[in-house]
Amino acid sequence: ISGVSSPEISLNVIERNAGGGIKLEAYGYTPFVGVSKRYATTSPLIMNNRIFDNGSFAILGKAMGEYEEGTPGSLNRYGRVKPDLIQNVIAENGGLLSTSEWYVNSTVEMNFVNNTMCENGDRLFNVNGGNIMLQNSILWQTEPNNSDYNTVLKASFCNSDQLLNGEGNISADPLFKDFAGTDYELNGNSPCIDAGNNQFIDFDHDFYG
């Protein structure tokens, strides 16, 4: 997905792609003479998908903005990648998230809510700049602190192998019904049940996973 777009990507199985799962790009640098500002924003809603067993990262995002002195019209160019990822199962990929911010005026903001993310390699985040928000999500058999460069990671009401800083976070076996068989529904005695925060729920939801 590239350019100026805000599609909804839902109810898909995205699996076994060598180059990764979903690629998001926003290029604001193409010049338009006489225009003082140009914005390119890619902000899809990615919801209720199974992103599974892709050879590279499940989500790849690239934002490119630029400011050039002396360009006709003194263009300010902005590239922004700002997806919302809600209620997805993201598992057994080569990594979870790879992002990059190129030049100035580039922004990557990823918002993960109510996702189950398991066994996504030993490079969960490969990021160069940006903001990552994790809420009401499970990160299991991953390395959630493995983020690079100038990146802000905020987590709240999440469960992970390594306890993350932030309100309401826990570290406990989520007790999936059949982890080995990739059935990530929670058993009735899972510590993740009732451990989230409903203020993050502003969409049609399935509390049971």
C-alpha positions in Angstrom: 0.0 0.0 0.0 1.5 3.3 -1.0 0.7 7.0 -1.6 -2.3 8.7 0.1 -4.6 5.8 1.2 -6.6 4.7 4.2 -8.0 1.3 3.2 -9.3 -1.4 5.5 -7.5 -4.7 5.3 -9.6 -7.3 7.1 -10.5 -11.0 7.2 -7.5 -12.2 5.2 -5.0 -15.0 5.6 -1.6 -13.5 4.6 0.9 -16.3 4.7 4.1 -17.8 3.3 5.3 -14.8 1.3 9.0 -14.7 1.0 9.2 -10.9 1.1 7.0 -10.4 4.2 3.4 -9.8 5.0 2.0 -6.3 4.5 4.1 -3.4 3.0 3.2 0.2 3.7 4.9 3.1 2.1 4.4 6.9 2.0 6.6 9.1 -0.3 6.2 12.8 0.2 9.3 13.9 -1.8 7.9 14.1 -5.3 8.0 17.8 -6.2 5.0 19.9 -7.2 6.1 23.4 -8.4 4.4 26.2 -6.5 3.0 24.0 -3.8 4.3 24.9 -0.3 3.5 21.6 1.3 2.8 18.1 0.2 1.6 15.2 2.4 1.6 11.5 1.6 -0.1 9.5 4.4 -0.7 5.7 4.4 -3.0 5.0 7.3 -4.8 1.6 6.8 -7.0 -0.2 9.4 -5.5 -3.8 9.5 -8.1 -5.9 11.5 -9.0 -9.5 12.0 -6.3 -11.0 9.8 -4.1 -14.0 10.2 -0.5 -13.0 9.2 1.4 -16.2 9.4 4.7 -17.9 8.3 6.0 -15.1 6.1 9.7 -15.2 5.3 10.4 -11.7 6.4 8.7 -9.2 8.7 4.9 -9.4 9.1 4.6 -5.6 8.7 7.0 -3.4 6.7 6.6 0.4 6.8 8.6 3.1 5.0 8.0 6.9 5.3 10.0 9.4 3.2 9.7 13.1 3.6 12.1 15.9 2.6 12.8 19.6 2.8 14.9 21.2 0.1 16.2 24.7 0.2 15.9 26.4 -3.2 13.2 24.1 -4.6 10.6 26.0 -6.5 7.9 27.0 -4.0 10.2 25.9 -1.1 8.5 22.6 -0.8 7.9 20.9 2.5 7.3 17.3 1.8 5.9 14.9 4.4 5.7 11.1 4.4 3.6 9.4 7.1 2.9 5.8 7.8 0.2 5.5 10.5 -1.6 2.1 10.5 -3.9 0.7 13.2 -3.5 -3.0 13.8 -6.4 -4.5 15.7 -7.3 -8.1 16.6 -4.8 -9.8 14.3 -3.0 -13.1 14.9 0.6 -12.5 13.8 2.7 -15.6 14.2 5.8 -17.5 12.9 7.0 -14.7 10.7 10.6 -13.7 10.1 10.0 -10.7 12.4 7.1 -8.6 13.5 7.8 -5.0 12.4 10.3 -3.3 10.2 10.1 0.4 9.7 12.2 3.3 8.5 12.0 7.1 8.5 14.0 8.6 5.7 15.1 12.2 5.7 13.2 14.9 7.7 9.5 15.3 7.9 9.1 11.5 8.0 6.8 9.8 10.5 6.0 6.2 11.4 3.4 5.5 14.0 2.2 2.0 14.6 -0.8 1.3 17.0 -1.3 -2.4 18.0 -4.5 -3.2 19.9 -5.7 -6.6 21.0 -3.2 -8.6 18.8 -1.8 -12.0 19.5 1.8 -12.1 18.3 3.9 -15.3 18.7 7.2 -16.8 17.5 8.1 -13.9 15.2 11.8 -14.6 15.0 14.5 -13.1 17.1 14.1 -9.6 15.5 10.7 -8.5 16.7 11.2 -4.8 15.9 13.7 -3.6 13.3 13.0 0.0 13.3 14.7 3.3 12.4 12.7 6.0 14.1 9.0 6.1 14.8 6.5 5.4 17.6 5.1 2.0 18.5 2.1 1.6 20.8 1.2 -1.8 22.2 -2.1 -2.2 24.0 -4.1 -5.2 25.2 -1.7 -7.5 23.3 0.2 -10.8 23.7 3.8 -11.1 22.6 4.9 -14.7 23.3 8.2 -16.5 22.5 9.5 -13.3 21.0 12.1 -10.7 22.1 9.9 -7.6 22.7 12.7 -5.4 23.8 14.7 -5.9 20.6 14.1 -2.5 18.9 16.7 -0.4 17.2 17.7 3.2 16.7 15.6 6.2 17.7 12.4 4.5 18.4 9.7 5.0 21.1 8.0 1.9 22.3 5.1 2.2 24.8 3.2 -0.8 26.1 0.2 -1.1 28.4 -1.9 -4.1 29.5 0.2 -6.5 27.5 1.5 -10.0 28.3 5.0 -10.9 27.1 7.9 -13.2 27.9 10.0 -10.3 29.2 8.0 -7.9 31.3 7.6 -4.6 29.5 7.6 -1.3 31.3 4.2 0.3 31.4 0.8 0.2 33.2 -0.9 -3.2 33.5 1.8 -5.3 31.8 2.3 -8.9 32.9 4.6 -11.8 32.1 2.8 -15.2 32.4 2.1 -18.2 30.2 -1.0 -17.1 28.2 -2.3 -20.7 28.1 -3.3 -21.0 24.5 -5.6 -23.9 23.6 -3.0 -25.5 21.3 0.2 -23.5 20.9 2.0 -26.2 19.0 -0.9 -26.5 16.6 -1.1 -22.7 16.1 -4.5 -22.4 17.8 -4.0 -19.2 19.8 -7.5 -19.0 21.4 -7.2 -18.7 25.2 -8.1 -21.4 27.6 -10.7 -20.3 30.2 -8.1 -20.1 33.0 -5.7 -17.9 31.0 -4.1 -15.0 33.0 -4.8 -12.8 29.9 -8.6 -13.0 30.4 -9.8 -9.8 32.1 -6.3 -8.5 32.2 -6.8 -5.9 29.4 -8.3 -2.4 29.6 -11.6 -1.9 27.9 -11.0 1.8 27.3 -8.9 0.7 24.3 -11.9 -1.1 22.7 -13.8 1.2 20.4 -14.7 -1.3 17.7 -16.7 -4.5 17.3 -14.8 -7.0 19.3 -14.3 -10.6 20.3 -13.2 -10.7 24.0 -12.3 -14.4 23.7 -9.7 -14.1 21.0 
